[in-house]
């Protein structure tokens, strides 16, 4: 892992996991996504990680026309690095998931490093009524669902978006095998250091949110990538702040936001993405850790710069 530096805070604004019933504060419309992204950046997020939703019912959508309604506003109002998903949402094809990224050629995109079970069905018993019919249906389908990112899919994304557009990646690693998959592509020269490795804990189907697993993922990443990567921690739900804090004390970067966690504390909803960024920043400050600016992130990750995007 590269040497200790200022901590990069990524904020994942809305995602495709949580549904409108789960929190009234989850941004759904382009206006809400733009507003919450801008607030999160002002609170200290150097990177904003973005999905889009149908403004009518909050359903995840890959439609570039929806992304077009908030990407320029965020770019104009902040200096944050804009990171567009290639994970999309459940049931989307690879080409659908790539559509917005290929249209707008952002500085960064996320890239899931393998196919995996991705279970959300266990959330169903927590709710008795739903705002929209699609919500319980989507959660139930994950009982028999595999998120597909084969070696061929990853090659396609790296070649078309990485080599073709100069976009760099947030490599999302949900288990140890994903780290080895990333090492495979590094050996082949399809990715170049510095790598931004997002180790993810607590998704049903991926590695669990245990401190031992965090240590193990870092140990393997250090073994595979040495000084050629920047490490970041994402933990789902109530584990978000705890594991992020642990990782930050070990030299890691952190990801927070309503995509991954809806609560500020037990029983207390996070009323915005910005409050999660603020809480993480307060913790880092108490640990005498300084947060990174967007310009630092661009330099450390060797990004192409915000003037080179197509929005």
Buried (B, 14 or more C-beta within 10 A) or exposed (E): BBEEEBBBBBBBBBBBBBBBBBBEBBBBBBEBBBBBBBBBBBBBBBBBBBBBBBBEBBBBBBBBEBBBBBBBBBBEBBEBBBBBBBBBBBEBEBEBBBBBBBBBBBBBBBBBBBBBBBBBBEBBEEBEEBBBEBBBEBBEEBEEBEBBBEEEBBEBBBEBBBEEBBBBBBBBBBBBBBBBBBBBBBEEEBBEBBBBBBBBBBBBBBBEBEEEBBEBBBEBBEEBBEEBBBBBBBBBBBBBBBBBBBBBEEBBBBBBBBBBBBBBEEEEBBEBBBBBBBBBBEBBEEEEBEBBBBEBBBEBBEBBEBEEBEB
